[in-house]
Amino acid sequence: MGSFSIWHWLIVLAIVVLIFGTKRLRNLGSDVGGAVKGFKEAVNQGKSGNAALDDDAKGQTVDNDIRHKEKQ
């Protein structure tokens, strides 16, 4: 009683298709796919970019920056 059978899911799918139409559902699928692809690219860029940021930040602290600016 608590779980849905395959017939329940088919009826829900038919209602969703009737309400939104296949073209809108197709566009929604491509939009979601593009968003996932963009997210994966951003994550991969973040992973490769962290090594460069870590190399630049070695030995630098806020206190050192303030002291360096005060000396100038």
N, C-alpha and C positions, 0 to 999 in steps of 0.2 A: 504494500500500500504506500510505503514511503518513497519508493523509487519509480521513475518514469519508464515506461516500456518504449520500444522503438516506434510504436504507433503514436504515442504522445509527442515524441520529438518530430515526427513527420508532419503532424497537424500543426505544431508550432512553426515549423519551417514554412509550410504552405501559407500560414497567416502572415508571417513576416514578408514573404515574397509578394503576397497580394497587397500588403500595406505599402511597402517601399518600392517594389518593382525591381526587376533584375538589373536594369542599367544603374540605378542608384547603389545597389548592393555591390556591383562590379567596381564602381568608382570608389566606394568605401574601402573595398579590399585593396585596390591599388594605392589609395592614400595611406592605409595602415602599413602596407608593405614598404612604401617609400619612407615612412617615418621610422620603421624598424631599421631599414638600411642606413639612413642618416645617423641613427643612434649608434649603430655598430661602428660606423666610420669615425664618429666622434670619440668613442671609447678607444678605438685603436690609435687614433692620433694622440689621445691623452696618455696612453701607455708609452708611446714612443717619445713624446715630448717631455715626460717627467725626467728622463735621464739627462737631458740638456739643462733643464731647470736645476736639477740637483748639482750639476757641475758648476753652474754659475753661482749658486748660493753658498758654496763651501767657503767657510771662513768669514762670511759676512753676516753681521747681526745689526739690529736696529741701533744698538749702542755704538757700534763701530761707525756706522753711517753718520750718526749725530756728531760724534767726536771729530770725524773727518770734515764735516761741514763747518764746525765751530773753528777749526784751525784755519780754514780758508777765510 
